[in-house]
Amino acid sequence: MTRRSDPLLFWTIRAAHPAFLVLLPSGSASAQARPQGVAQPAPDEVAFTAAFYAAFSVQNALDMIDRTPGFVLDEIKSVRGFGGAASNVLIDGERPTTKAGSMADLLRRIPASRVARIVLIRGGGLAAQAQGQTLIANIVLVADPANGGTITVTASLQRDGTVAPTAELTYGRGLGRWTASGTLSVLLDRRDVRGVYRILDADGELLESWRERFPRRSVQSFAAGNLKGPLAGGSFDLNLRLAGDVYRDAQRLEIRSGLLLGPLLEQRRLTIDEHYREVEVGADWSRDLGADWSLKLVSLVHDEFDRIEQAGVNEGGRTLSLLRQSPFESLGRVTVTRGGDHRLLPEIGAELAYTRLDSRLFFARDTGDGLEEQVLPGSDTQATEWRGEVFANLTYRVARTARLEMGLAGEWSRIGVTGDIADVQTLGYAKPSAAVVWDVRPRLQLRFGIRRTVDQLEFEDFAASVQGVDDRPISGNARLRPARITRFQARVDQRWGKAGAVSGEAFVEQRQGVLDYVPTLSGSQTIGIAGDGRIVGATVQATVPVDVVLNGAQITVDATRRWTRLHVPDAPDRPLSGLPSQEAKLAFRHDWQAIASSWGADWTTARITRIFYVDEVERTRVRPLWTVYAETSAWRPMRISLTLRGLTGVGSERRRDFFERPGSGAFTGSQFRRRDSGLQAILKIVRPL
């Protein structure tokens, strides 16, 4: 978010000032009223029944989550094991047994007719199912759902006149005491990216200009199924996910001396072909043990295969890289939890996981004498990890309006790497957490917490790879170990009226052993431990009804500001790679109930990130994005929507500054790139079955 846009965000948040700062008196009508479809069963819970969402003509659970006041979906994280991968959404009080795909896709497959209510939980309660989350949405399904589903057809018109179609079918039905559901979808994606490059020397003199055409094509297919019902005195849930993608990108570069109208020097071509497939099977079984105690068993197997071929041709020769990778993960988890209305609510459990990566890379250059293989460390690698964890969490109700949440986990792992690089490591970490939750008033809550976690270890970083677009080979590293994160946070959550909500959080993160690009002894670069980092930041999420201006209208805000620093030994401190300093999305929506329609607009601020390689610094700015849409359910039972994405264009600017070594070497030149992909018009039709 640029400085110019700050006042807009400031005045939007200020519209919530009476609720956020004055904090409605507990005896006021606004604080005591219970609008239709809104209930508050406990100080830390706010429930929105199906009647609340009826005015929005919702089709699935994702539509309902998007219209839940003061809630922003936090996607499933790709992290170590099952415990840390929690989203902030539960289904019937349980986490979906999956680590693949997105929570948005999963929610899109649940018809709205199957949802009885959505309960927001602000700490305590079911929080153990979503570790580290401060606000949780529990989607409660109806006990006896009717058979049915939806069919969705989408057509996206690109600026070059091509159409990218998508078709998706979801269906669910009862099988006696069991329920089954499934999804099939196919996406044909087409994009035409165009760009302009400028190459400057160390004195800023223009050397070359490049013109880029980058058509991108992909076919993505997906299938998922779920089976749920009673088994052996408990409840059994089985999930299956299959996915496959075929990508083909073809970059064309026209190199000219000086300006774009200058003499033609050469033409370059790069083709990227990728074939990807994925299989995941997850199952869980839970059973009541009596006296409000319950047992839950979880098992998950995830298998992938990825093949990427990159072939480049220029006047000086050609390059070829072929990468084959097969990641695999399996895990088992057991937890025993006590629920109900008790002063002490404990949870204890253990998890065992096995992860493996097989990676093979062939990389060669031809400078006129034929292809000659360039062997990178980690080109032939197998990495494995056995990881075990035991944990205990406790929620203690100090008083009717105050709770203490405590947790302690211990993790042990053994990582082994074989192939052309080899190493064995045994690691162990303690992961404590504590939080105080205070319900100041029925609709105002404060939370203060501290939590220590272990960051994700990307197994692909053990192996070598090639970034073909920038001709950047990356060596593998057998000595990787995860970063340790200690996070301090303070959060306030205030709600008012039927749909008003605002929350803010301030946080500080200390990161030990941050992974980033570091030099190797052979002169290349790899992912390794770069130093220790720190992040200081704040987030704001708000839903502000503006019925006084336009009945049925609301404004939502989701904004984050960060200040980051990485301390690198023997080099100046710098920001952390890949983390934008600020992000914000401002949205307006008007639901026009009289004609069963709605319209709105979203604005996403520019997103700026920097990546620090060994011999360059890359700064990318993704431009602000304007989106407008209109949707109607007037032709029941169908819902039709039209979205225009990128009213002012879709694109980015990138600058690469080259050094002998950042912070200590001489500056040698720059590369500037501007890319555009144009306006998209998206027509979507959803019909219930």
C-alpha positions in Angstrom: 0.0 0.0 0.0 1.5 3.3 -1.1 1.7 6.4 1.1 -0.9 8.0 -1.2 -3.5 5.3 -0.3 -3.0 5.5 3.5 -5.6 8.2 4.1 -8.3 6.1 2.4 -7.6 3.2 4.7 -7.4 5.5 7.7 -10.8 7.1 7.1 -12.4 3.7 6.4 -11.2 2.3 9.7 -12.3 5.5 11.4 -15.8 4.8 10.2 -15.8 2.0 12.8 -14.5 4.3 15.5 -17.7 4.4 17.7 -17.4 0.6 18.1 -13.7 0.2 18.1 -12.6 3.0 20.4 -15.6 4.1 22.3 -16.5 0.4 22.8 -20.3 0.5 22.9 -21.7 0.7 26.5 -22.8 -2.7 27.7 -26.3 -1.4 28.4 -26.9 0.2 25.0 -29.4 -1.1 22.5 -26.7 -1.7 20.0 -24.8 -4.0 22.3 -27.9 -5.9 23.6 -29.8 -6.3 20.3 -29.8 -9.7 18.6 -30.7 -9.3 14.9 -32.3 -12.0 12.9 -29.9 -14.8 12.2 -27.3 -13.7 14.8 -26.9 -15.3 18.2 -24.3 -15.2 20.9 -24.3 -18.5 22.8 -21.2 -17.8 24.8 -18.9 -14.7 25.4 -16.3 -16.1 23.1 -18.8 -17.3 20.4 -21.0 -15.5 17.8 -23.3 -17.7 15.7 -24.7 -16.8 12.3 -27.6 -19.1 11.3 -28.7 -20.0 7.7 -31.3 -17.2 8.0 -28.5 -14.6 8.2 -27.0 -15.7 4.8 -30.4 -16.1 3.0 -30.4 -12.5 1.9 -27.1 -13.0 0.0 -28.3 -15.9 -2.3 -25.3 -18.0 -1.2 -24.6 -21.2 -3.2 -21.9 -22.9 -1.0 -20.0 -22.7 2.2 -17.3 -20.4 0.7 -20.0 -17.8 -0.2 -21.1 -18.0 3.5 -17.6 -17.6 4.9 -17.0 -14.6 2.6 -20.0 -12.9 4.0 -19.3 -13.7 7.7 -18.7 -10.3 9.4 -15.1 -9.7 10.6 -13.7 -13.0 9.4 -10.9 -13.5 6.8 -10.1 -17.0 5.6 -6.6 -18.2 6.4 -5.6 -20.9 4.0 -4.2 -24.4 4.8 -0.4 -24.0 5.4 2.2 -26.2 3.9 4.1 -26.8 7.1 5.7 -29.6 9.1 3.2 -32.4 10.0 -0.5 -32.1 10.5 -0.7 -30.1 13.7 0.8 -26.9 12.3 -1.1 -27.0 9.0 -4.4 -25.8 10.5 -6.6 -23.3 8.7 -8.9 -21.1 10.7 -12.0 -23.0 9.5 -13.4 -26.2 11.2 -16.3 -28.4 9.9 -18.5 -29.8 12.6 -15.8 -28.8 15.1 -13.1 -30.9 13.3 -10.3 -30.1 10.9 -10.6 -31.5 7.4 -8.1 -34.4 7.0 -6.1 -32.8 4.2 -2.9 -30.8 3.7 -3.2 -30.4 -0.1 -5.2 -27.9 -2.1 -6.9 -24.9 -0.6 -9.5 -24.5 2.1 -11.5 -22.3 -0.4 -11.7 -25.2 -2.8 -12.9 -27.5 -0.1 -15.6 -25.0 1.1 -16.8 -24.4 -2.5 -17.7 -28.1 -2.6 -20.1 -27.8 0.3 -23.6 -26.7 -0.8 -25.2 -23.9 1.3 -28.2 -26.1 1.9 -26.0 -28.4 4.0 -24.9 -25.6 6.4 -27.0 -25.1 9.5 -24.9 -22.2 11.0 -21.4 -20.8 11.2 -20.0 -20.1 14.7 -17.1 -17.7 15.2 -14.9 -18.8 18.2 -12.7 -16.1 19.6 -10.3 -18.2 21.6 -10.9 -21.3 23.9 -13.5 -23.8 23.0 -12.5 -25.7 19.9 -9.3 -23.7 19.5 -7.1 -26.8 20.0 -8.3 -28.0 16.6 -6.8 -24.9 14.9 -3.4 -24.4 16.6 -2.2 -20.8 16.8 -5.4 -19.3 15.3 -7.0 -16.4 17.3 -10.4 -16.4 15.4 -12.0 -19.6 14.2 -15.1 -20.3 12.1 -16.8 -23.6 12.8 -19.2 -24.6 10.0 -22.0 -26.7 11.5 -23.6 -29.0 9.0 -27.3 -30.1 9.1 -27.8 -33.5 10.6 -29.8 -35.0 7.7 -28.7 -33.3 4.5 -30.8 -33.6 1.3 -29.3 -35.0 -1.8 -28.0 -32.4 -4.2 -25.1 -30.5 -5.6 -24.1 -27.8 -8.1 -22.8 -27.4 -11.6 -20.6 -24.4 -12.3 -19.4 -23.2 -15.7 -16.9 -20.3 -16.0 -15.6 -18.6 -19.0 -12.7 -16.1 -18.7 -12.1 -13.8 -21.7 -8.5 -12.7 -22.1 -7.2 -9.6 -23.8 -6.1 -11.5 -26.9 -9.6 -12.8 -27.5 -9.0 -16.3 -26.2 -11.4 -17.9 -23.7 -10.3 -20.0 -20.7 -13.2 -22.3 -19.7 -13.8 -24.1 -16.4 -16.4 -26.7 -15.6 -17.1 -28.1 -12.1 -19.6 -30.6 -10.8 -20.3 -31.3 -7.1 -22.8 -33.7 -5.7 -23.6 -35.3 -2.3 -26.2 -37.7 -1.1 -27.2 -39.8 1.9 -26.5 -43.5 2.1 -28.5 -44.5 5.1 -26.6 -43.3 8.1 -23.6 -42.4 5.9 -23.1 -39.4 3.5 -21.0 -39.3 0.4 -19.9 -36.3 -1.7 -17.7 -35.8 -4.7 -16.3 -33.1 -7.0 -15.0 -33.2 -10.6 -13.5 -30.1 -12.3 -11.5 -29.3 -15.5 -9.8 -26.0 -16.2 -8.3 -24.9 -19.5 -6.2 -21.8 -18.7 -4.8 -19.5 -21.3 -2.8 -16.3 -20.7 -0.9 -13.9 -22.9 1.8 -12.1 -21.0 3.8 -9.3 -22.7 6.8 -7.5 -21.4 9.5 -4.9 -22.0 13.0 -5.1 -20.6 15.8 -2.5 -20.3 19.4 -3.4 -19.7 21.6 -0.8 -18.1 25.3 -0.8 -17.2 26.8 0.3 -13.8 26.7 4.0 -15.0 23.0 3.9 -16.0 23.7 3.8 -19.7 21.0 1.9 -21.7 22.7 -1.0 -23.4 19.8 -3.1 -24.7 16.0 -3.3 -24.9 14.0 -6.5 -25.1 10.5 -7.2 -26.2 8.8 -10.3 -24.6 5.8 -12.5 -25.6 5.0 -15.1 -23.1 1.9 -17.2 -23.9 1.0 -19.6 -21.1 -1.2 -22.7 -21.5 -2.3 -25.3 -18.9 -4.9 -28.0 -18.5 -5.8 -28.7 -14.9 -8.0 -31.6 -13.7 -9.2 -32.4 -10.2 -11.4 -35.0 -8.5 -12.2 -35.3 -4.8 -14.5 -37.5 -2.7 -15.7 -37.7 0.9 -17.4 -40.5 2.8 -18.6 -40.0 6.4 -20.6 -42.0 8.8 -20.7 -44.0 12.0 -18.1 -46.8 12.5 -17.2 -48.9 15.6 -19.0 -46.7 18.0 -17.5 -43.5 16.6 -17.5 -41.3 13.5 -15.4 -42.1 10.5 -14.4 -39.6 7.8 -12.5 -40.5 4.6 -11.2 -38.0 2.1 -9.6 -38.7 -1.4 -8.0 -36.1 -3.6 -6.6 -36.5 -7.1 -5.1 -33.7 -9.2 -3.2 -33.4 -12.4 -1.8 -30.4 -14.3 -0.1 -30.1 -17.7 1.6 -26.7 -18.3 3.3 -25.3 -21.4 4.9 -21.8 -21.4 6.7 -20.4 -24.4 8.8 -17.2 -23.9 10.0 -15.2 -27.0 12.5 -12.4 -26.5 13.6 -9.9 -29.2 16.9 -8.3 -28.3 17.7 -4.9 -29.7 20.6 -2.5 -29.2 19.7 0.6 -27.3 16.0 1.5 -27.7 13.3 -0.9 -28.9 13.6 0.7 -32.4 17.4 0.0 -32.5 19.2 -2.7 -34.5 18.1 -6.3 -33.9 20.9 -8.2 -32.0 19.3 -11.6 -31.5 16.2 -13.6 -30.7 15.8 -16.0 -27.8 13.3 -18.7 -27.1 12.5 -20.6 -23.9 9.9 -23.4 -23.6 8.8 -24.8 -20.3 6.8 -28.1 -20.2 5.6 -29.4 -16.8 3.6 -32.5 -15.9 2.3 -32.8 -12.4 0.1 -35.2 -10.6 -1.0 -35.6 -7.0 -2.8 -38.2 -4.8 -3.9 -37.7 -1.2 -5.8 -40.0 1.1 -6.8 -38.9 4.6 -8.9 -40.6 7.2 -9.9 -39.8 10.8 -12.0 -41.6 13.4 -13.3 -40.0 16.6 -15.3 -41.4 19.5 -16.7 -40.2 22.7 -15.1 -41.7 25.8 -17.5 -40.5 28.3 -17.4 -37.6 30.8 -16.9 -35.2 27.9 -13.6 -36.9 26.9 -13.1 -37.9 23.2 -10.5 -39.8 21.2 -9.4 -38.9 17.6 -7.2 -40.8 15.2 -5.8 -39.3 12.0 -4.0 -40.8 9.1 -2.8 -39.1 6.0 -0.8 -40.2 2.9 0.3 -37.6 0.2 2.2 -38.5 -3.0 3.3 -36.2 -5.8 5.2 -36.4 -9.1 6.5 -33.4 -11.0 8.5 -33.3 -14.3 9.8 -30.0 -15.6 11.6 -29.6 -18.9 13.1 -26.2 -19.8 14.8 -25.7 -23.2 16.4 -22.4 -24.2 17.8 -21.3 -27.5 19.8 -18.1 -28.3 22.6 -16.9 -30.7 25.3 -18.2 -28.4 23.9 -21.7 -28.1 21.2 -23.5 -26.0 20.5 -24.8 -22.6 18.5 -27.8 -21.4 17.3 -28.8 -18.0 15.1 -31.8 -17.0 14.0 -32.0 -13.4 12.1 -35.0 -11.9 10.9 -34.9 -8.3 8.7 -37.2 -6.3 7.7 -35.8 -2.8 6.0 -38.2 -0.4 4.5 -37.8 3.1 2.7 -40.0 5.5 1.6 -39.4 9.1 -0.4 -40.7 12.0 -1.8 -38.6 14.8 -3.7 -39.4 18.0 -5.4 -36.9 20.4 -7.4 -37.2 23.6 -9.5 -34.1 24.4 -11.9 -33.0 27.0 -14.8 -30.6 26.0 -17.9 -29.4 27.7 -18.4 -26.7 30.4 -15.4 -27.4 32.7 -12.9 -25.1 34.3 -10.0 -27.3 32.9 -10.1 -28.4 29.2 -7.0 -30.5 28.4 -5.8 -32.0 25.1 -2.9 -34.5 24.9 -1.6 -36.3 21.8 1.3 -37.5 19.6 2.2 -37.5 15.9 4.6 -39.5 13.8 5.5 -38.5 10.3 7.7 -39.7 7.5 8.7 -37.5 4.5 10.8 -38.3 1.5 12.0 -36.5 -1.7 13.5 -38.2 -4.7 15.0 -35.6 -7.1 17.0 -35.9 -10.3 18.2 -33.0 -12.4 20.0 -32.9 -15.7 21.3 -29.5 -16.7 23.4 -28.8 -19.8 24.7 -25.9 -21.9 25.7 -25.9 -25.6 28.0 -23.1 -26.6 28.8 -24.5 -30.0 30.4 -27.8 -29.2 27.3 -29.8 -28.3 25.5 -30.1 -25.0 27.8 -30.3 -22.0 26.4 -31.3 -18.7 26.8 -28.8 -15.8 26.7 -30.9 -12.6 25.3 -29.0 -9.7 25.6 -30.2 -6.1 22.4 -31.9 -5.2 21.5 -33.0 -8.8 20.9 -36.6 -7.7 19.4 -36.5 -4.2 17.2 -38.4 -1.9 16.2 -36.7 1.4 14.2 -38.4 4.1 12.9 -37.3 7.6 11.4 -39.2 10.5 9.7 -36.8 12.8 7.9 -37.4 16.1 6.0 -35.0 18.3 4.2 -35.2 21.6 2.0 -32.3 22.8 -0.3 -31.1 25.6 -2.6 -28.1 25.6 -4.7 -26.8 28.4 -7.4 -24.2 28.6 -8.1 -23.0 32.2 -11.1 -20.8 32.9 -9.8 -18.4 35.5 -13.1 -16.6 35.8 -16.4 -16.3 33.8 -14.8 -13.8 31.4 -11.1 -14.8 31.5 -9.2 -17.9 30.3 -5.6 -19.0 30.2 -4.4 -21.1 27.3 -1.2 -23.0 27.7 0.6 -25.6 25.6 3.9 -27.5 25.3 5.1 -29.7 22.5 8.3 -31.5 22.0 9.6 -32.4 18.5 12.3 -34.9 17.5 13.5 -35.5 13.9 16.2 -37.4 12.0 17.0 -36.0 8.5 19.1 -38.0 6.1 20.3 -37.0 2.7 22.0 -39.4 0.2 23.2 -39.0 -3.4 25.9 -36.7 -4.7 25.6 -34.8 -1.4 25.1 -36.6 1.9 24.5 -35.8 5.5 22.6 -37.0 8.6 21.1 -34.7 11.3 19.2 -35.3 14.5 17.2 -32.3 15.7 15.0 -31.6 18.7 12.9 -28.6 19.6 10.6 -27.5 22.5 7.6 -25.5 21.4 5.8 -23.8 24.4 2.8 -21.4 24.1 0.7 -19.3 26.4 -2.2 -16.9 26.0 -4.6 -14.9 28.1 -8.1 -14.3 26.8 -10.4 -11.6 28.4 -14.0 -11.0 27.5 -14.2 -7.4 28.5 -17.8 -7.2 27.4 -20.1 -9.7 25.6 -18.9 -8.4 22.2 -15.4 -7.2 23.1 -12.5 -9.5 23.6 -8.8 -9.0 24.2 -6.1 -11.6 23.7 -2.3 -11.6 24.6 -0.2 -14.5 23.7 3.3 -16.0 23.0 4.0 -19.0 20.8 7.1 -20.8 19.7 6.9 -22.9 16.4 9.2 -24.5 13.9 9.0 -23.3 10.4 8.4 -25.4 7.3 11.3 -27.2 5.8 10.9 -27.3 2.0 12.4 -30.6 0.9 12.8 -29.3 -2.6 15.6 -27.1 -1.3 17.7 -30.1 -0.5 18.0 -30.7 -4.2 19.4 -28.7 -7.2 17.1 -26.8 -9.5 17.2 -24.3 -12.4 15.1 -21.1 -12.8 15.1 -21.1 -16.6 13.5 -17.7 -17.2 16.3 -15.9 -15.5 19.0 -18.6 -16.3 19.6 -19.1 -12.6 20.9 -22.5 -11.4 20.5 -23.3 -7.7 22.6 -25.9 -5.9 21.1 -28.3 -3.3 22.1 -28.3 0.4 22.2 -31.3 2.6 22.6 -29.3 5.8 19.2 -27.6 5.9 17.4 -27.2 9.2 14.1 -25.4 9.9 13.9 -21.8 11.4 12.6 -21.4 14.9 9.9 -18.7 15.4 8.9 -17.0 18.6 5.8 -14.9 18.1 4.3 -12.3 20.6 0.9 -11.0 19.8 -1.9 -8.7 21.2 -5.3 -8.8 19.6 -8.6 -6.9 20.1 -11.9 -8.1 18.6 -15.0 -5.9 18.8 -18.5 -6.6 17.2 -21.7 -4.5 17.0 -25.1 -4.6 15.4 -26.0 -7.2 12.9 -22.8 -7.3 10.9 -20.3 -4.9 12.3 -16.9 -6.2 13.3 -13.4 -4.9 13.7 -10.2 -6.6 14.9 -6.6 -5.5 15.2 -3.5 -7.3 16.1 0.1 -6.2 16.9 2.8 -8.8 16.7 6.6 -9.3 17.0 8.3 -12.4 15.6 11.9 -13.5 16.4 13.3 -15.9 13.8 16.4 -18.0 14.4 18.2 -19.6 11.5 16.4 -17.9 8.6 16.8 -19.8 5.3 17.8 -17.7 2.3 20.2 -17.7 -0.6 23.9 -18.1 0.4 27.1 -18.8 -1.5 28.6 -22.2 -1.9 32.3 -23.1 -1.9 32.1 -23.9 -5.6 31.0 -20.4 -6.4 27.3 -21.0 -7.0 24.4 -20.3 -4.7 22.0 -22.4 -2.6 19.4 -22.2 0.1 21.1 -22.1 3.6 21.0 -20.5 7.0 21.6 -16.8 6.3 21.1 -15.3 9.8 18.5 -14.4 12.4 15.5 -12.2 11.6 12.8 -10.1 13.2 9.4 -9.0 12.1 7.3 -6.3 13.7 3.8 -5.7 12.4 0.1 -5.0 12.7 -3.0 -6.3 11.0 -6.5 -4.8 10.8 -9.7 -6.6 9.6 -13.0 -4.8 9.6 -16.6 -5.2 8.3 -18.4 -1.9 8.4 -22.1 -1.8 7.4 -23.0 1.5 5.7 -26.8 1.0 5.7 -27.2 4.7 6.6 -25.9 5.5 3.1 -27.1 2.6 1.1 -29.3 -0.2 2.6 -27.6 -3.6 2.4 -24.1 -2.2 1.7 -20.9 -2.8 3.6 -17.2 -2.1 3.4 -14.6 -4.6 4.4 -10.9 -4.0 5.1 -8.0 -6.4 5.4 -4.6 -4.7 5.9 -1.1 -5.7 7.2 2.0 -3.7 7.8 5.4 -5.2 8.5 8.9 -4.1 9.3 11.4 -6.8 8.8 15.2 -7.2 9.4 17.7 -9.9 8.8 21.0 -9.9 10.6 23.6 -11.4 8.3 27.0 -12.1 9.8 29.8 -10.0 8.2 27.3 -8.0 6.2 24.9 -5.1 6.7 21.4 -5.9 8.0 18.7 -6.1 5.4 15.0 -6.9 5.0 13.8 -10.5 4.9 13.4 -11.9 1.4 9.9 -12.4 -0.1 7.9 -10.6 2.6 6.0 -7.4 1.5 6.2 -4.5 3.9 2.5 -3.8 3.4 -0.6 -5.4 2.0 -4.2 -4.2 2.0 -7.5 -5.0 0.4 -10.5 -2.7 0.5 -13.9 -4.0 -0.7 -17.4 -2.6 -1.2 -20.4 -4.8 -1.6 -24.1 -4.0 -2.0 -26.8 -6.7 -1.7 -30.0 -5.5 -3.4 -32.5 -7.9 -1.9 -35.5 -6.6 -3.8 -34.1 -7.9 -7.1 -32.0 -10.8 -5.6 -28.8 -9.2 -6.9 -25.6 -7.7 -5.6 -22.7 -5.7 -7.0 -19.4 -4.4 -5.7 -15.8 -3.5 -6.2 -12.4 -4.6 -4.7 -9.2 -2.7 -4.6 -5.9 -4.4 -3.7 -2.9 -2.3 -3.1 0.5 -2.7 -4.8 2.6 -5.5 -3.4 6.4 -5.0 -3.2 8.8 -7.8 -2.4 12.6 -8.1 -2.5 14.6 -11.3 -2.9 18.3 -11.3 -2.0 20.4 -13.7 -4.2 24.1 -14.1 -3.8 25.0 -11.8 -6.7 21.8 -9.7 -7.2 18.9 -8.1 -5.5 15.5 -8.5 -7.1 12.6 -6.1 -6.4 9.2 -6.8 -7.7 6.1 -4.6 -7.6 2.8 -6.1 -8.4 0.5 -3.3 -9.5 -2.7 -2.3 -7.6 -5.7 -4.3 -8.8 -9.2 -3.0 -9.4 -12.0 -5.6 -9.7 -15.7 -4.9 -10.2 -18.5 -7.5 -10.3 -22.3 -8.0 -10.4 -24.2 -11.1 -9.7 -27.9 -12.0 -9.6 -30.1 -14.9 -8.6 -33.2 -13.4 -10.3 -33.3 -16.3 -12.7 -33.7 -18.9 -9.9 -32.3 -21.4 -9.3 -29.3 -20.2 -11.2 -26.8 -17.6 -10.0 -25.0 -15.6 -12.7 -22.1 -13.3 -12.1 -19.9 -11.1 -14.3 -16.5 -9.9 -13.0 -14.1 -7.5 -14.6 -10.6 -8.1 -13.2 -7.9 -5.5 -13.7 -9.7 -2.4 -14.7 -6.5 -0.4 -14.7 -4.4 -3.4 -16.0 -2.9 -6.5 -14.5 0.9 -6.6 -14.4 4.1 -6.0 -12.5 7.5 -4.2 -12.6 10.7 -5.9 -11.6 14.2 -4.5 -11.1 17.3 -6.7 -10.8 20.5 -5.0 -9.5 23.6 -7.1 -10.1 26.7 -7.1 -7.8 29.8 -9.0 -7.3 28.1 -9.8 -4.0 25.3 -7.8 -2.3 26.5 -5.4 0.4 30.2 -6.1 -0.2 30.7 -6.3 -4.0 30.8 -3.7 -6.8 27.6 -2.8 -8.6 27.7 -4.1 -12.2 24.4 -3.1 -13.8 20.6 -3.4 -13.8 17.7 -5.0 -15.6 14.2 -3.5 -15.6 11.2 -5.5 -16.7 7.5 -4.4 -17.1 4.9 -7.1 -17.7 1.2 -6.8 -18.6 -1.5 -9.4 -19.0 -4.5 -7.2 -19.5 -8.1 -7.0 -18.4 -10.0 -10.3 -17.8 -13.8 -10.6 -18.2 -15.2 -13.6 -16.2 -18.7 -15.0 -16.7 -19.8 -17.6 -14.1 -23.0 -19.6 -14.0 -23.9 -21.8 -11.0 -26.9 -24.0 -11.0 -28.1 -26.3 -8.1 -28.8 -29.9 -8.9 
